Amino acid sequence: MSFKNFDFNLLKVLDVLITESNVTRAGEQLGRSQPAISNALRRLRVLLNDDLLVRGVKGVVLTPRAEAIRQPLREALEWLEGGIFEEVAFDPTVATGVYRLSMPDRLTLAVVPPLLDRLRRLAPNMALQVLTADRQQALDLLDTDRIDLALATGDGHISLLQSLFDLLRQSALGIIAGLTLGYLASLLIAHERWAFLAEYAPVVTLVAVIAAYFAASDLQASGFMAVFVFGIVLGNQETFGFQMHAGEAQKLAEFVLTTSFIMRLFIFILLGAQVDFAEVGRHWLGAVAVVTVLMLVARPITVFLCALPDRRARWRLPELLFMCWTRETGVIPAALAGLLLSSQAPGAHVIASVTFVAILMTILIQAPTTEWVARKLGLLESG
């Protein structure tokens, strides 16, 4: 007999027939009619080349072949039912794998730390992968089976009034957090009486600015606004009645300069590490066109619109032309592009590609020609 043409549905019928030794009772137990069971028995007899059930003195009895397969058949069916169809209880203590979760960026600080804590306690062998995604991105991730669960906020409708209120609330809380931590840091490093941590000004500043960011974020406010206001307070200590000793002030200034330089390096590292050269290759022509317009049209217009109303400065035309040509290397666009990439914003790779081309053109075109332009405009000092 070949398994190729064997109907495995007959095995259950055979098991019940062997157990009951009666066609009628077998049909009742299986919920099938007597003719259907009789037909199945006929097919089994042909397939197994044995009568299986025969009439004896005391009624229907099993043949030696049926007796021989009774136990192996029962064990095989029990194994199939238990191993394939029986649900296994989930035990988180031994579960392994990666659980993929997405949520908006503003929820990560509120959700991820307590979730990780519970995961370590209840499912120590499970790993958690968190992606930041808005509502539409989360739906796309679910459709492509790249996440297991998505968290979202809101109902999908945009309210201008509610958005404005949220913006003002987040900004106000960020300002309060920045003012509070900035004032406290200044108190500890520059107050005439309470500055007992003056010699540790760099450390106090670093700890306080991190605290300002996370305090604002925990309040569902703008951490970046808090850090910005913190910097304003720290940089204008005299306005708040604080005065650092010259040596400590110099130490803090050097720390701030060094830190800002390192942060600028990291911003460019972040952008460079996430640049997709295939994307740059697809958009390089458009990117060059955009950057050319920014260099030759947008920046000159901006310079003249901002500088001309300032009559007290008495800007001369060569100075205005020089400002039209020179610019920073793109640290702010690089930072913003890095934020968009890290949050997986739609079109972020295109924006990063344009930013990359802008920085590249600045370094290759504007930076090497700055001195030449200054000389041509007669702005270089002799000596």
SEZA-538986 format. One record per residue (C-alpha): x, y, z. Coordinates in steps of 0.2 Angstrom, whole numbers, always signed. Layout:
# SEZA-538986
rec x = X, y = Y, z = Z
...
***
This chain:
# SEZA-538986
rec x = +0, y = +0, z = +0
rec x = +6, y = +17, z = -5
rec x = +3, y = +33, z = +6
rec x = +1, y = +43, z = -10
rec x = -17, y = +38, z = -12
rec x = -21, y = +35, z = +6
rec x = -35, y = +46, z = +14
rec x = -29, y = +50, z = +31
rec x = -47, y = +54, z = +36
rec x = -50, y = +36, z = +37
rec x = -38, y = +33, z = +52
rec x = -50, y = +42, z = +64
rec x = -64, y = +31, z = +57
rec x = -54, y = +15, z = +59
rec x = -49, y = +20, z = +77
rec x = -67, y = +22, z = +82
rec x = -72, y = +6, z = +73
rec x = -59, y = -4, z = +82
rec x = -64, y = +4, z = +99
rec x = -83, y = +2, z = +97
rec x = -83, y = -14, z = +86
rec x = -100, y = -7, z = +80
rec x = -104, y = +3, z = +64
rec x = -119, y = +11, z = +71
rec x = -110, y = +17, z = +87
rec x = -95, y = +23, z = +77
rec x = -106, y = +33, z = +67
rec x = -115, y = +41, z = +82
rec x = -98, y = +45, z = +90
rec x = -91, y = +53, z = +74
rec x = -107, y = +62, z = +70
rec x = -109, y = +53, z = +53
rec x = -122, y = +42, z = +46
rec x = -121, y = +23, z = +46
rec x = -120, y = +21, z = +27
rec x = -105, y = +33, z = +27
rec x = -96, y = +23, z = +41
rec x = -100, y = +7, z = +31
rec x = -93, y = +15, z = +15
rec x = -77, y = +20, z = +25
rec x = -75, y = +2, z = +32
rec x = -76, y = -5, z = +14
rec x = -62, y = +7, z = +8
rec x = -52, y = +2, z = +24
rec x = -54, y = -16, z = +20
rec x = -48, y = -13, z = +2
rec x = -33, y = -2, z = +7
rec x = -27, y = -13, z = +21
rec x = -32, y = -30, z = +12
rec x = -40, y = -36, z = +28
rec x = -58, y = -38, z = +34
rec x = -54, y = -29, z = +51
rec x = -71, y = -32, z = +58
rec x = -80, y = -49, z = +56
rec x = -95, y = -58, z = +64
rec x = -91, y = -70, z = +78
rec x = -101, y = -80, z = +90
rec x = -103, y = -66, z = +102
rec x = -106, y = -52, z = +88
rec x = -93, y = -42, z = +79
rec x = -75, y = -45, z = +83
rec x = -58, y = -38, z = +77
rec x = -47, y = -48, z = +66
rec x = -29, y = -51, z = +71
rec x = -23, y = -37, z = +60
rec x = -35, y = -25, z = +68
rec x = -30, y = -31, z = +85
rec x = -11, y = -28, z = +80
rec x = -14, y = -10, z = +74
rec x = -26, y = -5, z = +88
rec x = -12, y = +2, z = +100
rec x = +0, y = +10, z = +87
rec x = -15, y = +18, z = +79
rec x = -22, y = +25, z = +95
rec x = -4, y = +32, z = +100
rec x = -1, y = +40, z = +83
rec x = -18, y = +49, z = +84
rec x = -15, y = +55, z = +102
rec x = +2, y = +61, z = +96
rec x = -5, y = +71, z = +82
rec x = -19, y = +78, z = +92
rec x = -7, y = +83, z = +106
rec x = +7, y = +89, z = +96
rec x = -1, y = +98, z = +82
rec x = -19, y = +104, z = +88
rec x = -17, y = +106, z = +106
rec x = -13, y = +124, z = +111
rec x = +3, y = +127, z = +121
rec x = +2, y = +139, z = +136
rec x = +13, y = +154, z = +134
rec x = +27, y = +155, z = +147
rec x = +35, y = +172, z = +146
rec x = +50, y = +166, z = +157
rec x = +56, y = +154, z = +144
rec x = +50, y = +164, z = +128
rec x = +64, y = +170, z = +116
rec x = +64, y = +181, z = +101
rec x = +62, y = +199, z = +97
rec x = +46, y = +209, z = +100
rec x = +44, y = +223, z = +87
rec x = +35, y = +239, z = +92
rec x = +32, y = +256, z = +85
rec x = +26, y = +272, z = +93
rec x = +27, y = +291, z = +90
rec x = +43, y = +299, z = +96
rec x = +34, y = +308, z = +110
rec x = +28, y = +292, z = +118
rec x = +45, y = +283, z = +119
rec x = +51, y = +291, z = +136
rec x = +34, y = +287, z = +144
rec x = +32, y = +269, z = +137
rec x = +48, y = +261, z = +134
rec x = +57, y = +262, z = +151
rec x = +43, y = +254, z = +161
rec x = +40, y = +242, z = +147
rec x = +58, y = +237, z = +147
rec x = +58, y = +235, z = +166
rec x = +43, y = +223, z = +165
rec x = +51, y = +214, z = +151
rec x = +67, y = +211, z = +160
rec x = +57, y = +204, z = +175
rec x = +44, y = +194, z = +166
rec x = +52, y = +189, z = +150
rec x = +71, y = +190, z = +152
rec x = +75, y = +181, z = +136
rec x = +64, y = +192, z = +125
rec x = +72, y = +207, z = +116
rec x = +62, y = +223, z = +112
rec x = +64, y = +233, z = +96
rec x = +56, y = +250, z = +95
rec x = +53, y = +260, z = +80
rec x = +47, y = +278, z = +80
rec x = +33, y = +280, z = +67
rec x = +17, y = +291, z = +65
rec x = +0, y = +284, z = +62
rec x = +2, y = +281, z = +43
rec x = +20, y = +274, z = +45
rec x = +14, y = +262, z = +58
rec x = +0, y = +256, z = +46
rec x = +13, y = +253, z = +33
rec x = +25, y = +244, z = +45
rec x = +10, y = +232, z = +50
rec x = +5, y = +229, z = +32
rec x = +23, y = +224, z = +28
rec x = +25, y = +213, z = +44
rec x = +40, y = +223, z = +50
rec x = +32, y = +226, z = +67
rec x = +21, y = +216, z = +79
rec x = +11, y = +230, z = +87
rec x = +9, y = +249, z = +84
rec x = +5, y = +263, z = +97
rec x = -3, y = +279, z = +90
rec x = -11, y = +294, z = +97
rec x = -26, y = +305, z = +92
rec x = -40, y = +301, z = +80
rec x = -31, y = +305, z = +64
rec x = -40, y = +322, z = +62
rec x = -30, y = +338, z = +63
rec x = -37, y = +352, z = +74
rec x = -28, y = +369, z = +70
rec x = -34, y = +376, z = +87
rec x = -28, y = +360, z = +97
rec x = -12, y = +360, z = +88
rec x = -8, y = +378, z = +92
rec x = -13, y = +374, z = +110
rec x = -1, y = +359, z = +111
rec x = +13, y = +369, z = +103
rec x = +11, y = +383, z = +116
rec x = +9, y = +371, z = +130
rec x = +25, y = +361, z = +125
rec x = +35, y = +377, z = +122
rec x = +29, y = +385, z = +139
rec x = +33, y = +369, z = +149
rec x = +50, y = +368, z = +140
rec x = +54, y = +386, z = +144
rec x = +49, y = +383, z = +162
rec x = +60, y = +368, z = +163
rec x = +75, y = +377, z = +155
rec x = +73, y = +392, z = +166
rec x = +72, y = +382, z = +182
rec x = +87, y = +371, z = +179
rec x = +97, y = +385, z = +171
rec x = +94, y = +396, z = +186
rec x = +98, y = +381, z = +198
rec x = +114, y = +377, z = +188
rec x = +119, y = +396, z = +189
rec x = +116, y = +396, z = +207
rec x = +127, y = +382, z = +211
rec x = +142, y = +388, z = +200
rec x = +141, y = +407, z = +200
rec x = +131, y = +413, z = +215
rec x = +141, y = +424, z = +228
rec x = +136, y = +413, z = +242
rec x = +130, y = +397, z = +236
rec x = +142, y = +393, z = +222
rec x = +150, y = +378, z = +231
rec x = +151, y = +369, z = +215
rec x = +160, y = +382, z = +205
rec x = +175, y = +372, z = +202
rec x = +164, y = +358, z = +195
rec x = +155, y = +370, z = +183
rec x = +157, y = +359, z = +167
rec x = +150, y = +344, z = +176
rec x = +136, y = +353, z = +184
rec x = +132, y = +361, z = +167
rec x = +131, y = +344, z = +158
rec x = +121, y = +336, z = +172
rec x = +109, y = +350, z = +173
rec x = +106, y = +352, z = +154
rec x = +103, y = +333, z = +153
rec x = +90, y = +335, z = +167
rec x = +82, y = +350, z = +158
rec x = +79, y = +339, z = +143
rec x = +72, y = +324, z = +151
rec x = +62, y = +334, z = +164
rec x = +53, y = +343, z = +149
rec x = +51, y = +327, z = +139
rec x = +43, y = +318, z = +154
rec x = +31, y = +332, z = +155
rec x = +27, y = +329, z = +136
rec x = +35, y = +346, z = +132
rec x = +49, y = +351, z = +121
rec x = +66, y = +345, z = +128
rec x = +75, y = +355, z = +114
rec x = +66, y = +371, z = +120
rec x = +71, y = +368, z = +138
rec x = +89, y = +365, z = +133
rec x = +89, y = +381, z = +122
rec x = +82, y = +392, z = +137
rec x = +95, y = +383, z = +148
rec x = +109, y = +390, z = +137
rec x = +101, y = +407, z = +137
rec x = +101, y = +408, z = +156
rec x = +119, y = +401, z = +157
rec x = +126, y = +413, z = +144
rec x = +118, y = +428, z = +152
rec x = +121, y = +424, z = +171
rec x = +125, y = +443, z = +174
rec x = +107, y = +447, z = +170
rec x = +101, y = +436, z = +183
rec x = +113, y = +443, z = +196
rec x = +127, y = +429, z = +195
rec x = +145, y = +432, z = +193
rec x = +158, y = +418, z = +191
rec x = +177, y = +420, z = +195
rec x = +187, y = +423, z = +180
rec x = +196, y = +407, z = +181
rec x = +180, y = +397, z = +183
rec x = +172, y = +407, z = +169
rec x = +186, y = +403, z = +157
rec x = +185, y = +385, z = +162
rec x = +167, y = +384, z = +158
rec x = +169, y = +394, z = +142
rec x = +182, y = +382, z = +136
rec x = +171, y = +367, z = +141
rec x = +156, y = +374, z = +131
rec x = +167, y = +378, z = +116
rec x = +174, y = +360, z = +116
rec x = +157, y = +352, z = +119
rec x = +149, y = +362, z = +105
rec x = +164, y = +357, z = +93
rec x = +161, y = +339, z = +97
rec x = +142, y = +340, z = +95
rec x = +145, y = +348, z = +78
rec x = +156, y = +333, z = +73
rec x = +143, y = +321, z = +79
rec x = +129, y = +330, z = +69
rec x = +139, y = +327, z = +53
rec x = +144, y = +309, z = +58
rec x = +125, y = +306, z = +61
rec x = +121, y = +313, z = +44
rec x = +135, y = +305, z = +35
rec x = +131, y = +288, z = +42
rec x = +113, y = +288, z = +36
rec x = +117, y = +295, z = +19
rec x = +110, y = +284, z = +6
rec x = +121, y = +285, z = -10
rec x = +108, y = +277, z = -21
rec x = +96, y = +290, z = -15
rec x = +109, y = +304, z = -18
rec x = +112, y = +296, z = -36
rec x = +94, y = +297, z = -40
rec x = +92, y = +315, z = -34
rec x = +109, y = +323, z = -37
rec x = +104, y = +334, z = -51
rec x = +88, y = +341, z = -43
rec x = +99, y = +343, z = -27
rec x = +112, y = +353, z = -36
rec x = +98, y = +364, z = -44
rec x = +91, y = +368, z = -27
rec x = +107, y = +372, z = -18
rec x = +112, y = +383, z = -33
rec x = +96, y = +393, z = -31
rec x = +99, y = +394, z = -12
rec x = +117, y = +400, z = -15
rec x = +114, y = +413, z = -29
rec x = +96, y = +418, z = -26
rec x = +89, y = +414, z = -9
rec x = +104, y = +419, z = +2
rec x = +108, y = +435, z = -7
rec x = +90, y = +441, z = -5
rec x = +90, y = +436, z = +13
rec x = +106, y = +445, z = +17
rec x = +100, y = +461, z = +9
rec x = +82, y = +460, z = +17
rec x = +90, y = +458, z = +34
rec x = +105, y = +470, z = +33
rec x = +98, y = +485, z = +23
rec x = +85, y = +490, z = +37
rec x = +100, y = +491, z = +49
rec x = +105, y = +509, z = +46
rec x = +116, y = +510, z = +61
rec x = +128, y = +496, z = +55
rec x = +131, y = +506, z = +39
rec x = +135, y = +490, z = +28
rec x = +145, y = +494, z = +13
rec x = +140, y = +484, z = -4
rec x = +157, y = +474, z = -4
rec x = +153, y = +468, z = +14
rec x = +135, y = +463, z = +9
rec x = +141, y = +454, z = -6
rec x = +154, y = +445, z = +4
rec x = +140, y = +439, z = +17
rec x = +130, y = +433, z = +2
rec x = +144, y = +421, z = -3
rec x = +150, y = +415, z = +14
rec x = +140, y = +404, z = +25
rec x = +142, y = +390, z = +38
rec x = +145, y = +373, z = +33
rec x = +127, y = +367, z = +36
rec x = +127, y = +362, z = +54
rec x = +109, y = +366, z = +57
rec x = +102, y = +358, z = +41
rec x = +113, y = +343, z = +45
rec x = +105, y = +342, z = +63
rec x = +87, y = +344, z = +56
rec x = +90, y = +331, z = +43
rec x = +97, y = +319, z = +56
rec x = +82, y = +322, z = +67
rec x = +71, y = +318, z = +52
rec x = +81, y = +302, z = +48
rec x = +80, y = +296, z = +65
rec x = +62, y = +298, z = +67
rec x = +59, y = +290, z = +50
rec x = +49, y = +305, z = +43
rec x = +42, y = +303, z = +25
rec x = +54, y = +309, z = +12
rec x = +68, y = +310, z = +25
rec x = +81, y = +302, z = +14
rec x = +77, y = +314, z = +0
rec x = +80, y = +329, z = +12
rec x = +96, y = +321, z = +19
rec x = +102, y = +319, z = +1
rec x = +99, y = +337, z = -3
rec x = +108, y = +342, z = +13
rec x = +122, y = +331, z = +9
rec x = +124, y = +339, z = -8
rec x = +123, y = +357, z = +0
rec x = +136, y = +353, z = +13
rec x = +147, y = +345, z = -1
rec x = +145, y = +361, z = -12
rec x = +149, y = +372, z = +2
rec x = +165, y = +363, z = +6
rec x = +171, y = +361, z = -12
rec x = +165, y = +378, z = -19
rec x = +162, y = +392, z = -6
rec x = +175, y = +387, z = +7
rec x = +190, y = +387, z = -4
rec x = +185, y = +403, z = -13
rec x = +181, y = +413, z = +3
rec x = +198, y = +422, z = +4
rec x = +199, y = +425, z = -15
rec x = +181, y = +433, z = -14
rec x = +187, y = +444, z = +1
rec x = +202, y = +449, z = -8
rec x = +193, y = +454, z = -24
rec x = +180, y = +464, z = -14
rec x = +195, y = +473, z = -5
rec x = +190, y = +467, z = +12
rec x = +206, y = +458, z = +17
rec x = +216, y = +468, z = +30
rec x = +234, y = +471, z = +25
rec x = +248, y = +463, z = +36
***
